Amino acid sequence: MPKQKNKETNPHSEVEKTKSDFINSISHELRTPLCVVKQCLEIIDDESSGPLTTTQKGFVETAHKNTERLIHFINEILDFQVYDHMDFKLNLTKTDINKLAQEAYEKFEAFSKAKSIELELELEEGLSKVSVDKEKIEVVFSHILENAFNFSDEGKVIIRTLQNKTHLEISVEDQGIGIKESDLPKLFYSFSHLADHTDKHTRGAGLGLATCKKIINRHKGDLKVTSVFGEGSTFTFTLPL
């Protein structure tokens, strides 16, 4: 009998797996101590461990802000690693999108008050339920709303839903710094940053919107943006009925 040939391994796949495992390991190892540092800074900041001078309080606030930024960066990387391949699994269930929008509203309500930015809901009644992976759509809501608040200093953020003949349309509109037309094509690419997003606004790994795009595409929907520089942006994603 002829000898059976061994299955050849794809060197590129092996390299990608090694890289992915390495990034996951490093990210998890970094996140745990950073969360501990954040908790310690919060204890120092509320002065339960002793009073602070004005100068010391300023240092603690700066350290806390940068720790939050690093945690946000790591979370973006971990999310992206999960959705980096288009064959990731979806746990589909019939879902009320208005309910998810309401939950997203409640999640960001305190954040909107802290930034003195209005958060509004404009939900069309009687939407058909759609088959989606609830947890992954929650990730999309979180990234888009986070983006809206990070790049807004005033005005309002509006979450809208409506139903067309073939799909549901969910949008998040902000009145923030907006995006230049020349920068729009860069938005959904991994590790992309826009030149006008200064240190005044939180910058992550440039993966949040890329992650959202992958999730929505996997649901056979679409994610797009319209924006006027200096006036605000609207991110809209669709989900088929």
FENKA-V567342 format. One record per backbone hydrogen bond with DSSP energy under -0.5 kcal/mol. CO is the residue of the C=O (numbers start at 1). NH is the residue of the N-H. Records with the same first field share a line. If there is no record, write none. Layout:
CO: NH  NH
This chain:
9: 11
10: 14
11: 15
12: 16
13: 17
14: 18
15: 19
16: 20
17: 21
18: 22
19: 23
20: 24
21: 25
22: 26
23: 27
24: 28
25: 29
26: 30
27: 31
28: 32
29: 33
30: 34
31: 35
32: 36
33: 37
34: 38
35: 39
36: 40
37: 41
38: 42
39: 43
40: 44
41: 45
42: 46
43: 48  49
44: 47
47: 50
53: 57
54: 58
55: 59
56: 60
57: 61
58: 62
59: 63
60: 64
61: 65
62: 66
63: 67
64: 68
65: 69
66: 70
67: 71
68: 72
69: 73
70: 74
71: 75
72: 76
73: 77
74: 78
75: 79
76: 80
77: 81
78: 82
79: 83
80: 84
81: 84
85: 88
90: 92
91: 134
93: 132
95: 97  130
96: 99  100
97: 101
98: 102
99: 103
100: 104
101: 105
102: 106
103: 107
104: 108
105: 109
106: 110
108: 112
109: 113
110: 114
111: 115
112: 117
113: 116
118: 157
120: 159
122: 161
124: 127
130: 95  132
132: 93  134
133: 137
134: 138
135: 139
136: 140
137: 141
138: 142
139: 143
140: 144
141: 145
142: 146
143: 147
144: 148
145: 149
146: 150
147: 151
149: 152
151: 177
155: 118
156: 175
157: 120
158: 160  173
159: 122
160: 171
161: 124
162: 169
166: 241
167: 164
168: 239
169: 162
170: 237
171: 160
172: 235
173: 158
177: 230
180: 183  184
181: 184
183: 186  187
184: 187
186: 189
189: 192
194: 197
196: 198
198: 201
206: 191  192
207: 211
208: 212
209: 213
210: 214
211: 215
212: 216
213: 217
214: 218
215: 219
216: 221
217: 220
219: 240
222: 238
224: 236
226: 234
228: 231  232
232: 228
233: 174
234: 226  236
235: 172
236: 224
237: 170
239: 168
